Amino acid sequence: MGLIIENYFMYPKNKKIDIVVGIPSYNEADNIEFVAKQIDLGLRKYFPKLKSAIINVDNDSPDNTKDEFLKAKTKTPKIYISTPKGIRGKGNNFYNLFKAAKKLQAKTIIVVDADLKSITPEWISILGKPILNGYDYVTPLYNRHEYDGSITNHLCYPLMYGLLNRVIRQPIAGDFSFSSNLMEYWINKTWYQTTKHYGVDIFMTLGAILGKFKTCQVNLGAKIHKPSAPKLGQMFSQVVGTLFKELSANKDGWQQKKIIKETVFGKEKYQAPQNLSIDYKGIKATALYEFKINQNILKQALSEENYEKIHTMYSQQKLDITGNLWSKIIYDLLYAFDTTDLNSNLIEAMKSLYFGRVVSFIKQSLDLDYKESEALLQKQAESFLKNRSYLLKKYKIS
């Protein structure tokens, strides 16, 4: 995979940078100037003696993202990189960032989302210091609305907890920091097509864990940003495609017997989560429709018992997928993905069950507050751990 660059406002030759902060983007003209200014303030306040650069890695946004980024008044030098016209993908942006940071010989790299409304200069300090102190990978802890980050809540987090025994609450959060050593490891790994898009975050987190790099979490408070619902369909396919491929290829990583809790830096900062409206009826209608057109694929992938339970629910339009049942469904699907030729068709068919689980969780948590909802999600993760033997038996792994 080659470096994809259209515009690269270069640093002076032989200039080494200590810290690079990257902002991946596509059509973020309305907010990227604010993010760049907050980064600049954080770098100058908390790392005044270190040489820094802010890099916007963009997908040739047609909405003037480039100009809005470059016009931001910062004392920290800025670099703009874009994929060629017609080339999209968050993973492609990250790959450009990795190559640029390597060229600048940066030892600490921080990445933040371009749509953040809640970023403060302190975020740069919180994300950067653990890397400077010897950690390789930092993931955030947020106060997020219980219906925000549903792919994280119902797939990525419980699978990492249940199969890999790792308590990394936000494995695809978008706001990370990492060492140059880990970055080099990612560059040299195989990049799937899904990794070049929204699958890059889970690719990075799984790489850090399975590569046995030193990881931690940091408290950042609330995450306020654009809702991800409008792009949820393609995001789901790309994240789950990468997640299933990486897990299937690394079964030796399933053997960890003891739960490993990441070190957490910073005091918990409870801030009210972002308000989020949810289209319950629309999600349910999508779940029912998708099941109707994909039930033959799902019948091949699910155990007979689990398929009958699901078929009855969807036929009666009464969706009630518990956390326990959901864990067995996902293990059925992961096994089928690994051992049959259903692959991408299976992931598309899986959306109906995913939306069904989201609908079920909304019903279960409707009268719960943020902390009670979080406890329900943790109970779901524990179901994935409890039922790990259900999957291992399929593979005849003791």
N, C-alpha and C positions, 0 to 999 in steps of 0.2 A: 504494500500500500504506500504510494508516494505522497509526499507533502503536497497539499492542495492550496495554492496561494494565488490570489489575484493582485491584491494590494498589500504591500509590506513596507511600512514607513520605518526604515531601518535605524537602529541605534548606530552611533559612531563605531567604526571598526575596533575590534579588540576590547570592547566595553563589556565588562562582566557585571551581572546583576545578581543581587542576593535574593530578592523576593520578586516574583512575578505574580500579579493578580489577573486572572482571566475572567472575561465576561462573554460566555457564549450567547449568540443572539440570532433571532430572525424576526424582523418587523417589531423592534422594540424602541422605536424613535421616541415614543411618548414618555419613556422612563429612564433610558440608559444614561442620560446626562446626570440625573440625580444619583444613580448608582456610582458612576465614575467619581463624582465629587465626594461621596461618602468614603469611597476607597482611598482617595487621595488624602483626606483628612485623617483617616486611620493610619495610613503609612507614615505620614509626617509626625503624628502625635506619638505613636507607639514604637516606631522603628526609625527614628530620625538619623541614626548613624549608618543605616544600611541602604544600599543602592537598590532602588525599586523601579518597576515599570508596570503599567496597566495595559493589558492587551485585550482588545475586542476581537474575538474570533466570530465572524459573521457568515451568514449564508447569502451574501449579495442581496441584502434586504432592499426591496423596492420602495420602502417607506421613509428613506432618509436616515436610517439608523446610523450609518457611517458619519454623516455630517454632524448629527446631534452628539455623537460620542466625541468626535474630534474638537468640537467647539466648547466642550466642558472646560471650564477654567480650573486647571490643576497645575500644581508645581511638579508633580510626578510626571515623567515623560509617558506619552501614550503611543501605542502601536496599533494599527488597524490591519487585520488580516481577513481575507474573504475567500471562500471557495469560489470556483469559477461559476459563471452564470449557468443556472440549471442544476447545479449540484447542491443538494440540501443535506440536512442531517446533523443532529447535535453531536454525534460521534465524530463526524468529519471535522467539526469545529474543535473538538477536544484534541484530535490528532494533530491539527495545525498548531494548537496551543502547546502540546508536548514537544513538537519539533522546534518551535520558536524558543521555548524555555530552555531546551537543550542547547540550542545555538548560543543563547545568552549565558549559559553555564549557571542558571539559577539553581539553588539548592532547596529553596522553599517555594512551593507553588500553591496559591489559593484560588479557588473558583467560586464565584457567586452568580446567582441567576440575575438576568437583566431586568426582570419584571418585579424585583423586590421593592416593596413599599416600606418594609420594617427594618431594612439594613441601617446600621449606625456605624460610626467609625470604630466603636469597640468590637464589632464583629471581626474586623481585620486582626485585632490583637488576639482575640479569643481563638480564632482559627489558626493564626500563624505561630503563636508561642510554642505549642506542643511539638511542632515540626522542628523548630529551632532547638528544642530540648531533647531531640532524639527519637521522636515518634515518626512513623512513616505515613500514617493515614489517620485523618481526623474526620469523623462524621458528626452531624449536629443533633441536638435534642431540641425539639420545638414544642410549644403549646399550639397544636393544630386542631382545627375543628374535626370532630370525629368522622365527618363525611368527606374531608379533604384527604388526599393521598390514599385513595381506596385500593390502589394496586399494592402500595406499601403495606397497608393494614391487613389485607386479606390474602396476599400471596408472598411478597418478598420477605417481610418480617417473619411470618409464621414458618415459612420454609427454612429460613436460615436458623431460626430458633429450634425447629423440630429435627432437621437433618444435620445441621452443622454445629448445633449447641452453642450458638453465638447470640448474645443479646446486643444486637445493633439495631436500634429502633427505627432509624431512618436511612436505610441502605441505598435509597435512590432519591435522596433529598434535593440534590442539585447544588448544594453549598458544601464544599469540601476543602481540605488542604492535604498536601502530600509531599513526600520527599522526592528528590531527583532519582534516587535508587529505585523507588517503586514506579516512578514514571517510566524509567528505562525498561523495567519488567513488562509494563503494559505495552509499550511500543513493540516489543519483540514477541508478544503473544499473537495467536491467530485472531484476526478480526472478522467476525461473521458480518453478513450484510446487515443484520439487525443491530449489531454493535455500532455500526456507522451512523445509526439514528438514535432513537430514544433508549436503546438497550445499553448505551455506554455506561450509565451510572451503576447498574447492577454488575456489569462486566468489571468495572473498577473495584467495587466492594468485594466481589467474590475473588478477584485476583489478589487483593490484599490479604484476605483470610486464607485462601488455599495456598498462597505463596509464603505464608507464615511471616508476614510483616508485622511490625509493632503498631497496634491500633488503639484508638481511644475515642471517646465522645466528649462533646462540649455543649454546655447549655447556652442557647441563644435567645431564649424567650419565645415570643410569638413570631410566626412566619405569616406575613401579609403579602399576598401576591395575586396575580391573575389566576382565576380558577382554571384547572386543567381539563374540566369536563368537555369543552368543545373539541379537544384533540385526543380524547380518551381511547377511541377505537384503535387508531394507529399506534398510539403509545402502548396499549395493552399488547398488541401483537408483537411489537419490537422488544419490549421488556421481557415478556414471557418467553419469546423465542430464544433470547440470549440466556435467560435464567435456566430454562430446561436444558439447553445444550451444555452449559457449563456444569450443571449439577450431574447430568448423565455422564459427562466425561471425567468426573472426579469423584467416583464412588468411594474411593479410599478416604475421602474427607468426611464421610458419613459415620466414621467409626469413633469419633470423639465421644467419650462416655460422660464427661462431666461438663455441666453448663459453664461456659466462660463468660463472665461479666466484664465488659470493657471498663477500664478506668474512666471516670467522668470528672472533667475539670470544670470548675466554676460552680457557684451556688445556683440551685434551681431558681429561675426567675419566672414565677407564674405571672403571665399576662393573658388577658382574655383572648381566646382564639378568634381568628377572623370569622366574621359572619359569613355564612354560606347558605345560599338557597339550593334546594335539591328538588329535582323533577321526579318525584316518586312514581307517579303514574306513567311518565314517559319511560323511565328505566324498566318498570315492570312490563310495559307493553313490548319493549325491545327484547327483554328476556324471553317472553312467551313466543314472540315471532321467530327469534333466532333458534329457539329450541325446536320449533315446528319444522324448520328447513334443515336442521342439522342432527335430528335425533338418530338417524341411521348411523352416523359416524360415532356419536356418543354411545350408542348401544354396543358398538364394537370395542370401545375403549374402557367402559366402566364394568365393574363386576355386575353380575346379574342382580344381586341384592340391591346394590346402590342405584342401578339403572331403574329398577322397578319403583323404588322410593321416589326418585326424581320424576319419572314418567307420570306417576299418580299425582304428584304436586302440580305439575305443569298442565296436565289434562284438566284438573279441577280448578286451575288458576289460583291455587292457594299455596304460595311459595313460603316455605318455612325450612330453610336449609340451616341447620344448627352448626356451630363451630366444629363439633365432633364429626358430623357427617361430611362437612366441607373438607376436613383434613383427609378423610378416606377417599373422597372424590378426587382431590388433587393428587394423591398418591397413585390412584388408578390412572389418571391422565399422564403423569410423569412416566410411569412404567410403560404405558402404551406409546408415548412419544419416543421412548428409547428403544423399544423392541418391535415396533411395527413400522410400516411405511406411511402412516397417516400424517405425521409431522405437521406441516403448516396448515393442512386442512383441519387437523385436530385442534390447533390453537384457535383458529377461526370459530370452530364449533364450540369451543370452551367458553367463548364470550357469553353465551346464553346462561351458562351456569354461574359465571362470575357476576353477571348482572343480577341473577337470582339470589346469590349470596348477599350482594349489596342491599337489595330490597329486604331480605330477611333481617339483616343487621339493623336497617333503619327501623323496622318494626320493633325489634328487640330493644333498641336504645332510645326510642322516641321520647320517653319520659325520664331519661337519665341525664345527669349533668356530665361535664367534660371528664371528670375523674372516674365516674362510674362507667362511662363508655370505654375509657381506656382500660379499666379493669376487665371489661368484657372482651376486649381485643386481646388482652394478655391471657385470659382463659382460653381463647381460641388458639393462641400460639402453644399453650401447654397441651392442647389436644393434638397438635401436630407432633409434639415430642412423645406423648403417650402412645400415639398410633404409628410411630416410626417402625415398630416391629411388623406392622401390617404391610408396609412396603418392603422391608428387608426379607420377609418370608417369600414374597414374589420372586426375589432374586436368589433365594436360598442362601442369604447371608445371615450368619448367626450373630 
